[in-house]
């Protein structure tokens, strides 16, 4: 029997404490819709809060809060009350305390996404902080806004609002968000894995309207192009734009139509960028890099049209992000070979020699990735093409990183056995058709026995790690050829002791099915 005095790793927020307390004080049952209205929360927010409460109850060896036909109930109210009392009495303010940097980033994120003034009381409640602390932080944020070319205004009797037309606020929001939480936490939320960092939970459940965020992610996923998938960074930016459009439309006549048009314009640019209408500049640059690399490393590289085409598209994405101030966080490579360093120097010299300021501003991290892409071409030479497992490669960093991984994987399987997918496209059904899913993103919705999560896709240990996972996979029985399958089914029918007429009819139907399948495969 639970004592209610167990240590718990799950820390309930004030919202979850208030929800559970309300249920326990009102007979341990309530209607979901009525409770949402009473607590001024959306039904989705209540569902996420209940999920967190149930993790807490599991650690206390207590039964879960249940939700059946709009009715919420607590099956062990007395024991749950004891556990809650103990948690509250033994939880110090430090458990809910955020650093000054965390507070500053949260408030700035909330203001950058808002179109209406936000009162200081909101930030006091969300951050468990005094009014003096919040006002002091807001004054510091005023300086941050000035550096970004924005203006923080205090609206009397309403709160604080950042004024700026166009989509600059959204770009600053997106850049700050990627620096504050891992974008993978957004996908964790979308797939309802409910695994967040402390800051991730604060941002997701307080900066966004959860219902609108779900709609925006689903909408973006539906109309994102299937033949030329967006990079995940572009996909999420587009989701933020969709989220913003939903919010502005809800505001109705108070919405800034100019801002709405500007957001739609940026969304169109994202799609235009994906379609890659004019790639002349990028194509010329790739040709120069290919020539320089071939001269620096004579006989080492065989650069195919596919290689150059992928690099051209990657450069278009890089330039687009730089044009719009969307420089992604860099991942530096450690212990690089002399060849990798020389290759980076060669690529860097080409970029600077063009005299184009845009090319010269490409970050060191981007140059490292381009160099790694060239080096990965060496790895695919002389690989034996033999029947081997099927891999699905999923990369948050985009198609070029996926190409790098594929070239590494050619040591284990032929090219046609390796497919790519963006994070937002992957689902459990699709993953089950592969032997392994190789991902630089944690994918909670995928069978974890099939998933190989790579914290660093450029590591020299990638192939060894995947080969080790392959070695412990359950061995599937070899597939029968179609003719063998046909004879096996004929044998089963013959053993079934069926009437002769029925046996002949079934046999004919089976033959027709196999002949039809063979014809389709030839086509």
SULURQUI-V303907 format. One line per field, one symbol per residue. phi: phi as a letter, one per 40 degrees, with the letter a starting at -180 (. if undefined). burial: 1 if it has 24 or more other ideal C-beta (glycine too) atoms within 12 Angstrom, else 0. A space follows every 50 residues. Layout:
phi=???
burial=???
//
This chain:
phi=.ccgbccbccbccccccccccccccbggbacdcccccccfbccccccccc dcccccccccfbcccbbbfgbbabcbccccccccdccccbccdccbcbcc ccccccccccccccbbdbccccccccbfbccdcccccccccdcdccccgb bcbccdgbhbaccacgbcccccccccccccbcdccccdcccfcfbbcdcc cccccbccccccccccccccccbccccbccccccdcccccccdccccccc cgcccccccccccccccccccccccfcbbcccccccccccccccccbcgc bbccccdccccdcccccccccccbgbccdcbccbfccccccccccccccc ccccgccccccccccccdcccccccccccccgcccbdaccbbbbbcchcc cccdcccccccbacdccbbbacdcccbccccccbcabcbcbcbcccdccc cbcbcbcccccdcccccccccbcdcccccccdcccccccdccccccfcdd ccccccccccccccccccccccc
burial=00010001011111111111111100011101001100101101111111 11111110010101101000011101101110110011001000010100 01111111111111100111011001111000010011001101100101 01000000111111001111111111110111111111111011110011 11111111110111111001100110011111111111111111111100 00000100110111011011101101001001001111110110001000 10100011111111111111100101110010100000010011011101 10010000100110011111111111111100100001111111111111 11111111111110101111111111000010011111111111111001 11110011000110110011000000000000000000000010000000 00000010010001000000000
//
